[in-house]
Amino acid sequence: MDQPCNDSIVESVVALLRKRSEVGTEKYGVTLDRDDLTLGDWLEHSVLEGLDDTLYKMKALRTVREREAEQ
């Protein structure tokens, strides 16, 4: 299962996922295999992460649009 594929994009995402897992384990002392959260807790975490993602994308989009307007 750990054998690489021929897609560099997939490989880069796998590497990022592994790194995020390491960071999360170091920061929180647990993995996603934990069982102390309810399904509602997991969904709330997901919603909050999604909101953060939207904010980052809006910032990036605004920056791109401002740069395009300068050209």
PDB file of N, CA, C and O in Angstrom:
ATOM      1  N   MET A   1       0.819  -1.205   0.000  1.00  0.00           N
ATOM      2  CA  MET A   1       0.000   0.000   0.000  1.00  0.00           C
ATOM      3  C   MET A   1       0.857   1.261   0.000  1.00  0.00           C
ATOM      4  O   MET A   1       0.405   2.313  -0.452  1.00  0.00           O
ATOM      5  N   ASP A   2       2.062   1.171   0.490  1.00  0.00           N
ATOM      6  CA  ASP A   2       2.930   2.335   0.542  1.00  0.00           C
ATOM      7  C   ASP A   2       3.773   2.528  -0.707  1.00  0.00           C
ATOM      8  O   ASP A   2       4.677   3.364  -0.725  1.00  0.00           O
ATOM      9  N   GLN A   3       3.486   1.765  -1.747  1.00  0.00           N
ATOM     10  CA  GLN A   3       4.310   1.936  -2.936  1.00  0.00           C
ATOM     11  C   GLN A   3       3.878   3.186  -3.680  1.00  0.00           C
ATOM     12  O   GLN A   3       2.684   3.461  -3.802  1.00  0.00           O
ATOM     13  N   PRO A   4       4.857   3.951  -4.182  1.00  0.00           N
ATOM     14  CA  PRO A   4       4.537   5.197  -4.873  1.00  0.00           C
ATOM     15  C   PRO A   4       3.794   4.962  -6.188  1.00  0.00           C
ATOM     16  O   PRO A   4       3.891   3.897  -6.797  1.00  0.00           O
ATOM     17  N   CYS A   5       3.066   5.967  -6.598  1.00  0.00           N
ATOM     18  CA  CYS A   5       2.391   5.894  -7.896  1.00  0.00           C
ATOM     19  C   CYS A   5       3.125   6.813  -8.868  1.00  0.00           C
ATOM     20  O   CYS A   5       4.112   7.451  -8.502  1.00  0.00           O
ATOM     21  N   ASN A   6       2.653   6.874 -10.076  1.00  0.00           N
ATOM     22  CA  ASN A   6       3.312   7.670 -11.114  1.00  0.00           C
ATOM     23  C   ASN A   6       2.801   9.099 -11.181  1.00  0.00           C
ATOM     24  O   ASN A   6       3.119   9.824 -12.123  1.00  0.00           O
ATOM     25  N   ASP A   7       2.015   9.513 -10.197  1.00  0.00           N
ATOM     26  CA  ASP A   7       1.408  10.840 -10.225  1.00  0.00           C
ATOM     27  C   ASP A   7       2.051  11.708  -9.144  1.00  0.00           C
ATOM     28  O   ASP A   7       1.847  11.480  -7.951  1.00  0.00           O
ATOM     29  N   SER A   8       2.827  12.701  -9.569  1.00  0.00           N
ATOM     30  CA  SER A   8       3.549  13.536  -8.601  1.00  0.00           C
ATOM     31  C   SER A   8       2.608  14.347  -7.721  1.00  0.00           C
ATOM     32  O   SER A   8       2.939  14.655  -6.576  1.00  0.00           O
ATOM     33  N   ILE A   9       1.446  14.692  -8.242  1.00  0.00           N
ATOM     34  CA  ILE A   9       0.483  15.445  -7.445  1.00  0.00           C
ATOM     35  C   ILE A   9      -0.038  14.571  -6.312  1.00  0.00           C
ATOM     36  O   ILE A   9      -0.105  15.013  -5.165  1.00  0.00           O
ATOM     37  N   VAL A  10      -0.402  13.345  -6.624  1.00  0.00           N
ATOM     38  CA  VAL A  10      -0.875  12.410  -5.594  1.00  0.00           C
ATOM     39  C   VAL A  10       0.207  12.199  -4.552  1.00  0.00           C
ATOM     40  O   VAL A  10      -0.077  12.209  -3.354  1.00  0.00           O
ATOM     41  N   GLU A  11       1.433  12.011  -4.987  1.00  0.00           N
ATOM     42  CA  GLU A  11       2.540  11.794  -4.054  1.00  0.00           C
ATOM     43  C   GLU A  11       2.748  12.997  -3.143  1.00  0.00           C
ATOM     44  O   GLU A  11       3.033  12.836  -1.956  1.00  0.00           O
ATOM     45  N   SER A  12       2.607  14.198  -3.689  1.00  0.00           N
ATOM     46  CA  SER A  12       2.777  15.387  -2.856  1.00  0.00           C
ATOM     47  C   SER A  12       1.667  15.506  -1.820  1.00  0.00           C
ATOM     48  O   SER A  12       1.911  15.944  -0.696  1.00  0.00           O
ATOM     49  N   VAL A  13       0.450  15.118  -2.193  1.00  0.00           N
ATOM     50  CA  VAL A  13      -0.670  15.153  -1.248  1.00  0.00           C
ATOM     51  C   VAL A  13      -0.462  14.105  -0.152  1.00  0.00           C
ATOM     52  O   VAL A  13      -0.709  14.382   1.022  1.00  0.00           O
ATOM     53  N   VAL A  14      -0.018  12.922  -0.521  1.00  0.00           N
ATOM     54  CA  VAL A  14       0.258  11.871   0.466  1.00  0.00           C
ATOM     55  C   VAL A  14       1.316  12.354   1.455  1.00  0.00           C
ATOM     56  O   VAL A  14       1.188  12.143   2.661  1.00  0.00           O
ATOM     57  N   ALA A  15       2.357  13.001   0.942  1.00  0.00           N
ATOM     58  CA  ALA A  15       3.415  13.520   1.819  1.00  0.00           C
ATOM     59  C   ALA A  15       2.867  14.578   2.771  1.00  0.00           C
ATOM     60  O   ALA A  15       3.226  14.603   3.949  1.00  0.00           O
ATOM     61  N   LEU A  16       2.002  15.446   2.267  1.00  0.00           N
ATOM     62  CA  LEU A  16       1.391  16.466   3.121  1.00  0.00           C
ATOM     63  C   LEU A  16       0.511  15.842   4.197  1.00  0.00           C
ATOM     64  O   LEU A  16       0.524  16.278   5.348  1.00  0.00           O
ATOM     65  N   LEU A  17      -0.257  14.815   3.816  1.00  0.00           N
ATOM     66  CA  LEU A  17      -1.108  14.135   4.793  1.00  0.00           C
ATOM     67  C   LEU A  17      -0.275  13.491   5.897  1.00  0.00           C
ATOM     68  O   LEU A  17      -0.632  13.567   7.073  1.00  0.00           O
ATOM     69  N   ARG A  18       0.809  12.871   5.526  1.00  0.00           N
ATOM     70  CA  ARG A  18       1.694  12.254   6.521  1.00  0.00           C
ATOM     71  C   ARG A  18       2.270  13.311   7.460  1.00  0.00           C
ATOM     72  O   ARG A  18       2.333  13.102   8.671  1.00  0.00           O
ATOM     73  N   LYS A  19       2.690  14.445   6.901  1.00  0.00           N
ATOM     74  CA  LYS A  19       3.255  15.517   7.715  1.00  0.00           C
ATOM     75  C   LYS A  19       2.204  16.089   8.661  1.00  0.00           C
ATOM     76  O   LYS A  19       2.488  16.330   9.834  1.00  0.00           O
ATOM     77  N   ARG A  20       0.992  16.307   8.155  1.00  0.00           N
ATOM     78  CA  ARG A  20      -0.098  16.825   9.006  1.00  0.00           C
ATOM     79  C   ARG A  20      -0.402  15.862  10.141  1.00  0.00           C
ATOM     80  O   ARG A  20      -0.678  16.287  11.262  1.00  0.00           O
ATOM     81  N   SER A  21      -0.353  14.579   9.858  1.00  0.00           N
ATOM     82  CA  SER A  21      -0.582  13.586  10.904  1.00  0.00           C
ATOM     83  C   SER A  21       0.485  13.695  11.983  1.00  0.00           C
ATOM     84  O   SER A  21       0.180  13.641  13.175  1.00  0.00           O
ATOM     85  N   GLU A  22       1.738  13.849  11.564  1.00  0.00           N
ATOM     86  CA  GLU A  22       2.839  13.990  12.528  1.00  0.00           C
ATOM     87  C   GLU A  22       2.662  15.247  13.375  1.00  0.00           C
ATOM     88  O   GLU A  22       2.825  15.205  14.594  1.00  0.00           O
ATOM     89  N   VAL A  23       2.334  16.346  12.739  1.00  0.00           N
ATOM     90  CA  VAL A  23       2.144  17.610  13.456  1.00  0.00           C
ATOM     91  C   VAL A  23       0.994  17.486  14.453  1.00  0.00           C
ATOM     92  O   VAL A  23       1.119  17.900  15.606  1.00  0.00           O
ATOM     93  N   GLY A  24      -0.120  16.916  14.009  1.00  0.00           N
ATOM     94  CA  GLY A  24      -1.274  16.751  14.887  1.00  0.00           C
ATOM     95  C   GLY A  24      -0.983  15.846  16.072  1.00  0.00           C
ATOM     96  O   GLY A  24      -1.408  16.121  17.194  1.00  0.00           O
ATOM     97  N   THR A  25      -0.262  14.774  15.819  1.00  0.00           N
ATOM     98  CA  THR A  25       0.084  13.851  16.897  1.00  0.00           C
ATOM     99  C   THR A  25       1.000  14.537  17.912  1.00  0.00           C
ATOM    100  O   THR A  25       0.828  14.371  19.120  1.00  0.00           O
ATOM    101  N   GLU A  26       1.970  15.305  17.419  1.00  0.00           N
ATOM    102  CA  GLU A  26       2.863  16.033  18.324  1.00  0.00           C
ATOM    103  C   GLU A  26       2.109  17.105  19.106  1.00  0.00           C
ATOM    104  O   GLU A  26       2.342  17.281  20.301  1.00  0.00           O
ATOM    105  N   LYS A  27       1.208  17.820  18.439  1.00  0.00           N
ATOM    106  CA  LYS A  27       0.494  18.928  19.067  1.00  0.00           C
ATOM    107  C   LYS A  27      -0.549  18.452  20.077  1.00  0.00           C
ATOM    108  O   LYS A  27      -0.659  19.008  21.170  1.00  0.00           O
ATOM    109  N   TYR A  28      -1.316  17.421  19.708  1.00  0.00           N
ATOM    110  CA  TYR A  28      -2.437  16.991  20.532  1.00  0.00           C
ATOM    111  C   TYR A  28      -2.193  15.679  21.278  1.00  0.00           C
ATOM    112  O   TYR A  28      -2.961  15.320  22.171  1.00  0.00           O
ATOM    113  N   GLY A  29      -1.132  14.970  20.916  1.00  0.00           N
ATOM    114  CA  GLY A  29      -0.806  13.728  21.604  1.00  0.00           C
ATOM    115  C   GLY A  29      -1.705  12.556  21.247  1.00  0.00           C
ATOM    116  O   GLY A  29      -1.666  11.523  21.916  1.00  0.00           O
ATOM    117  N   VAL A  30      -2.508  12.698  20.211  1.00  0.00           N
ATOM    118  CA  VAL A  30      -3.404  11.623  19.763  1.00  0.00           C
ATOM    119  C   VAL A  30      -3.455  11.620  18.240  1.00  0.00           C
ATOM    120  O   VAL A  30      -3.090  12.600  17.590  1.00  0.00           O
ATOM    121  N   THR A  31      -3.913  10.507  17.685  1.00  0.00           N
ATOM    122  CA  THR A  31      -4.130  10.419  16.241  1.00  0.00           C
ATOM    123  C   THR A  31      -5.623  10.503  15.961  1.00  0.00           C
ATOM    124  O   THR A  31      -6.431  10.623  16.881  1.00  0.00           O
ATOM    125  N   LEU A  32      -5.977  10.442  14.700  1.00  0.00           N
ATOM    126  CA  LEU A  32      -7.398  10.445  14.340  1.00  0.00           C
ATOM    127  C   LEU A  32      -8.085   9.132  14.705  1.00  0.00           C
ATOM    128  O   LEU A  32      -9.302   9.009  14.566  1.00  0.00           O
ATOM    129  N   ASP A  33      -7.320   8.162  15.165  1.00  0.00           N
ATOM    130  CA  ASP A  33      -7.918   6.915  15.645  1.00  0.00           C
ATOM    131  C   ASP A  33      -8.553   7.078  17.020  1.00  0.00           C
ATOM    132  O   ASP A  33      -9.144   6.133  17.541  1.00  0.00           O
ATOM    133  N   ARG A  34      -8.442   8.244  17.606  1.00  0.00           N
ATOM    134  CA  ARG A  34      -9.016   8.505  18.935  1.00  0.00           C
ATOM    135  C   ARG A  34     -10.512   8.225  18.930  1.00  0.00           C
ATOM    136  O   ARG A  34     -11.167   8.288  17.890  1.00  0.00           O
ATOM    137  N   ASP A  35     -11.036   7.916  20.100  1.00  0.00           N
ATOM    138  CA  ASP A  35     -12.470   7.595  20.191  1.00  0.00           C
ATOM    139  C   ASP A  35     -13.172   8.405  21.279  1.00  0.00           C
ATOM    140  O   ASP A  35     -14.233   8.017  21.767  1.00  0.00           O
ATOM    141  N   ASP A  36     -12.569   9.533  21.651  1.00  0.00           N
ATOM    142  CA  ASP A  36     -13.161  10.348  22.710  1.00  0.00           C
ATOM    143  C   ASP A  36     -14.050  11.469  22.191  1.00  0.00           C
ATOM    144  O   ASP A  36     -14.591  12.241  22.983  1.00  0.00           O
ATOM    145  N   LEU A  37     -14.211  11.574  20.873  1.00  0.00           N
ATOM    146  CA  LEU A  37     -15.079  12.591  20.293  1.00  0.00           C
ATOM    147  C   LEU A  37     -16.325  11.947  19.706  1.00  0.00           C
ATOM    148  O   LEU A  37     -16.283  10.825  19.199  1.00  0.00           O
ATOM    149  N   THR A  38     -17.426  12.668  19.781  1.00  0.00           N
ATOM    150  CA  THR A  38     -18.671  12.187  19.181  1.00  0.00           C
ATOM    151  C   THR A  38     -18.668  12.523  17.690  1.00  0.00           C
ATOM    152  O   THR A  38     -17.832  13.289  17.212  1.00  0.00           O
ATOM    153  N   LEU A  39     -19.603  11.946  16.981  1.00  0.00           N
ATOM    154  CA  LEU A  39     -19.747  12.277  15.568  1.00  0.00           C
ATOM    155  C   LEU A  39     -20.018  13.770  15.411  1.00  0.00           C
ATOM    156  O   LEU A  39     -19.508  14.405  14.488  1.00  0.00           O
ATOM    157  N   GLY A  40     -20.813  14.324  16.306  1.00  0.00           N
ATOM    158  CA  GLY A  40     -21.083  15.761  16.273  1.00  0.00           C
ATOM    159  C   GLY A  40     -19.819  16.580  16.463  1.00  0.00           C
ATOM    160  O   GLY A  40     -19.638  17.605  15.804  1.00  0.00           O
ATOM    161  N   ASP A  41     -18.940  16.136  17.360  1.00  0.00           N
ATOM    162  CA  ASP A  41     -17.666  16.823  17.569  1.00  0.00           C
ATOM    163  C   ASP A  41     -16.831  16.810  16.291  1.00  0.00           C
ATOM    164  O   ASP A  41     -16.261  17.829  15.902  1.00  0.00           O
ATOM    165  N   TRP A  42     -16.763  15.643  15.641  1.00  0.00           N
ATOM    166  CA  TRP A  42     -15.994  15.522  14.402  1.00  0.00           C
ATOM    167  C   TRP A  42     -16.564  16.445  13.320  1.00  0.00           C
ATOM    168  O   TRP A  42     -15.814  17.101  12.597  1.00  0.00           O
ATOM    169  N   LEU A  43     -17.881  16.487  13.219  1.00  0.00           N
ATOM    170  CA  LEU A  43     -18.510  17.347  12.225  1.00  0.00           C
ATOM    171  C   LEU A  43     -18.260  18.820  12.520  1.00  0.00           C
ATOM    172  O   LEU A  43     -18.032  19.611  11.605  1.00  0.00           O
ATOM    173  N   GLU A  44     -18.303  19.187  13.801  1.00  0.00           N
ATOM    174  CA  GLU A  44     -18.025  20.574  14.167  1.00  0.00           C
ATOM    175  C   GLU A  44     -16.586  20.948  13.808  1.00  0.00           C
ATOM    176  O   GLU A  44     -16.344  22.025  13.263  1.00  0.00           O
ATOM    177  N   HIS A  45     -15.638  20.071  14.108  1.00  0.00           N
ATOM    178  CA  HIS A  45     -14.249  20.313  13.719  1.00  0.00           C
ATOM    179  C   HIS A  45     -14.146  20.512  12.209  1.00  0.00           C
ATOM    180  O   HIS A  45     -13.450  21.414  11.741  1.00  0.00           O
ATOM    181  N   SER A  46     -14.835  19.674  11.458  1.00  0.00           N
ATOM    182  CA  SER A  46     -14.785  19.754  10.004  1.00  0.00           C
ATOM    183  C   SER A  46     -15.356  21.075   9.498  1.00  0.00           C
ATOM    184  O   SER A  46     -14.779  21.701   8.609  1.00  0.00           O
ATOM    185  N   VAL A  47     -16.481  21.497  10.057  1.00  0.00           N
ATOM    186  CA  VAL A  47     -17.094  22.761   9.652  1.00  0.00           C
ATOM    187  C   VAL A  47     -16.146  23.920   9.930  1.00  0.00           C
ATOM    188  O   VAL A  47     -15.971  24.792   9.079  1.00  0.00           O
ATOM    189  N   LEU A  48     -15.532  23.942  11.109  1.00  0.00           N
ATOM    190  CA  LEU A  48     -14.623  25.025  11.462  1.00  0.00           C
ATOM    191  C   LEU A  48     -13.393  25.037  10.563  1.00  0.00           C
ATOM    192  O   LEU A  48     -12.929  26.102  10.156  1.00  0.00           O
ATOM    193  N   GLU A  49     -12.865  23.857  10.254  1.00  0.00           N
ATOM    194  CA  GLU A  49     -11.724  23.776   9.330  1.00  0.00           C
ATOM    195  C   GLU A  49     -12.128  24.259   7.942  1.00  0.00           C
ATOM    196  O   GLU A  49     -11.354  24.935   7.264  1.00  0.00           O
ATOM    197  N   GLY A  50     -13.341  23.910   7.524  1.00  0.00           N
ATOM    198  CA  GLY A  50     -13.845  24.366   6.222  1.00  0.00           C
ATOM    199  C   GLY A  50     -13.977  25.880   6.165  1.00  0.00           C
ATOM    200  O   GLY A  50     -13.682  26.498   5.141  1.00  0.00           O
ATOM    201  N   LEU A  51     -14.421  26.475   7.266  1.00  0.00           N
ATOM    202  CA  LEU A  51     -14.522  27.930   7.313  1.00  0.00           C
ATOM    203  C   LEU A  51     -13.137  28.571   7.212  1.00  0.00           C
ATOM    204  O   LEU A  51     -12.955  29.558   6.500  1.00  0.00           O
ATOM    205  N   ASP A  52     -12.166  28.006   7.928  1.00  0.00           N
ATOM    206  CA  ASP A  52     -10.799  28.507   7.817  1.00  0.00           C
ATOM    207  C   ASP A  52     -10.314  28.409   6.377  1.00  0.00           C
ATOM    208  O   ASP A  52      -9.702  29.342   5.857  1.00  0.00           O
ATOM    209  N   ASP A  53     -10.586  27.284   5.738  1.00  0.00           N
ATOM    210  CA  ASP A  53     -10.180  27.074   4.351  1.00  0.00           C
ATOM    211  C   ASP A  53     -10.792  28.130   3.436  1.00  0.00           C
ATOM    212  O   ASP A  53     -10.120  28.643   2.541  1.00  0.00           O
ATOM    213  N   THR A  54     -12.055  28.455   3.655  1.00  0.00           N
ATOM    214  CA  THR A  54     -12.724  29.474   2.857  1.00  0.00           C
ATOM    215  C   THR A  54     -12.059  30.833   3.045  1.00  0.00           C
ATOM    216  O   THR A  54     -11.873  31.571   2.077  1.00  0.00           O
ATOM    217  N   LEU A  55     -11.701  31.168   4.278  1.00  0.00           N
ATOM    218  CA  LEU A  55     -11.026  32.438   4.530  1.00  0.00           C
ATOM    219  C   LEU A  55      -9.687  32.510   3.804  1.00  0.00           C
ATOM    220  O   LEU A  55      -9.356  33.535   3.208  1.00  0.00           O
ATOM    221  N   TYR A  56      -8.916  31.423   3.851  1.00  0.00           N
ATOM    222  CA  TYR A  56      -7.619  31.403   3.164  1.00  0.00           C
ATOM    223  C   TYR A  56      -7.797  31.569   1.658  1.00  0.00           C
ATOM    224  O   TYR A  56      -7.035  32.287   1.010  1.00  0.00           O
ATOM    225  N   LYS A  57      -8.795  30.910   1.112  1.00  0.00           N
ATOM    226  CA  LYS A  57      -9.036  31.002  -0.329  1.00  0.00           C
ATOM    227  C   LYS A  57      -9.492  32.398  -0.728  1.00  0.00           C
ATOM    228  O   LYS A  57      -9.096  32.902  -1.779  1.00  0.00           O
ATOM    229  N   MET A  58     -10.316  33.023   0.094  1.00  0.00           N
ATOM    230  CA  MET A  58     -10.772  34.382  -0.214  1.00  0.00           C
ATOM    231  C   MET A  58      -9.608  35.363  -0.171  1.00  0.00           C
ATOM    232  O   MET A  58      -9.523  36.260  -1.010  1.00  0.00           O
ATOM    233  N   LYS A  59      -8.712  35.202   0.797  1.00  0.00           N
ATOM    234  CA  LYS A  59      -7.535  36.053   0.867  1.00  0.00           C
ATOM    235  C   LYS A  59      -6.677  35.866  -0.386  1.00  0.00           C
ATOM    236  O   LYS A  59      -6.228  36.841  -0.989  1.00  0.00           O
ATOM    237  N   ALA A  60      -6.454  34.620  -0.769  1.00  0.00           N
ATOM    238  CA  ALA A  60      -5.647  34.332  -1.959  1.00  0.00           C
ATOM    239  C   ALA A  60      -6.319  34.890  -3.211  1.00  0.00           C
ATOM    240  O   ALA A  60      -5.649  35.478  -4.060  1.00  0.00           O
ATOM    241  N   LEU A  61      -7.624  34.713  -3.332  1.00  0.00           N
ATOM    242  CA  LEU A  61      -8.351  35.219  -4.493  1.00  0.00           C
ATOM    243  C   LEU A  61      -8.264  36.740  -4.566  1.00  0.00           C
ATOM    244  O   LEU A  61      -8.040  37.298  -5.640  1.00  0.00           O
ATOM    245  N   ARG A  62      -8.437  37.405  -3.440  1.00  0.00           N
ATOM    246  CA  ARG A  62      -8.335  38.863  -3.422  1.00  0.00           C
ATOM    247  C   ARG A  62      -6.940  39.313  -3.875  1.00  0.00           C
ATOM    248  O   ARG A  62      -6.806  40.254  -4.657  1.00  0.00           O
ATOM    249  N   THR A  63      -5.924  38.639  -3.381  1.00  0.00           N
ATOM    250  CA  THR A  63      -4.554  38.975  -3.758  1.00  0.00           C
ATOM    251  C   THR A  63      -4.339  38.787  -5.255  1.00  0.00           C
ATOM    252  O   THR A  63      -3.735  39.640  -5.907  1.00  0.00           O
ATOM    253  N   VAL A  64      -4.830  37.673  -5.806  1.00  0.00           N
ATOM    254  CA  VAL A  64      -4.697  37.417  -7.248  1.00  0.00           C
ATOM    255  C   VAL A  64      -5.429  38.492  -8.044  1.00  0.00           C
ATOM    256  O   VAL A  64      -4.895  39.023  -9.017  1.00  0.00           O
ATOM    257  N   ARG A  65      -6.643  38.809  -7.631  1.00  0.00           N
ATOM    258  CA  ARG A  65      -7.436  39.817  -8.356  1.00  0.00           C
ATOM    259  C   ARG A  65      -6.750  41.185  -8.313  1.00  0.00           C
ATOM    260  O   ARG A  65      -6.732  41.899  -9.315  1.00  0.00           O
ATOM    261  N   GLU A  66      -6.189  41.552  -7.167  1.00  0.00           N
ATOM    262  CA  GLU A  66      -5.491  42.829  -7.059  1.00  0.00           C
ATOM    263  C   GLU A  66      -4.270  42.863  -7.968  1.00  0.00           C
ATOM    264  O   GLU A  66      -3.998  43.880  -8.607  1.00  0.00           O
ATOM    265  N   ARG A  67      -3.542  41.770  -8.028  1.00  0.00           N
ATOM    266  CA  ARG A  67      -2.367  41.690  -8.902  1.00  0.00           C
ATOM    267  C   ARG A  67      -2.776  41.746 -10.371  1.00  0.00           C
ATOM    268  O   ARG A  67      -2.111  42.389 -11.184  1.00  0.00           O
ATOM    269  N   GLU A  68      -3.869  41.071 -10.705  1.00  0.00           N
ATOM    270  CA  GLU A  68      -4.356  41.100 -12.098  1.00  0.00           C
ATOM    271  C   GLU A  68      -4.776  42.509 -12.486  1.00  0.00           C
ATOM    272  O   GLU A  68      -4.557  42.931 -13.622  1.00  0.00           O
ATOM    273  N   ALA A  69      -5.376  43.236 -11.558  1.00  0.00           N
ATOM    274  CA  ALA A  69      -5.843  44.597 -11.845  1.00  0.00           C
ATOM    275  C   ALA A  69      -4.674  45.549 -12.074  1.00  0.00           C
ATOM    276  O   ALA A  69      -4.808  46.547 -12.782  1.00  0.00           O
ATOM    277  N   GLU A  70      -3.526  45.236 -11.470  1.00  0.00           N
ATOM    278  CA  GLU A  70      -2.337  46.078 -11.621  1.00  0.00           C
ATOM    279  C   GLU A  70      -1.670  45.896 -12.978  1.00  0.00           C
ATOM    280  O   GLU A  70      -0.898  46.753 -13.408  1.00  0.00           O
ATOM    281  N   GLN A  71      -1.953  44.808 -13.642  1.00  0.00           N
ATOM    282  CA  GLN A  71      -1.277  44.502 -14.916  1.00  0.00           C
ATOM    283  C   GLN A  71      -1.891  45.230 -16.078  1.00  0.00           C
ATOM    284  O   GLN A  71      -1.437  45.078 -17.212  1.00  0.00           O
TER     285      GLN A  71
END
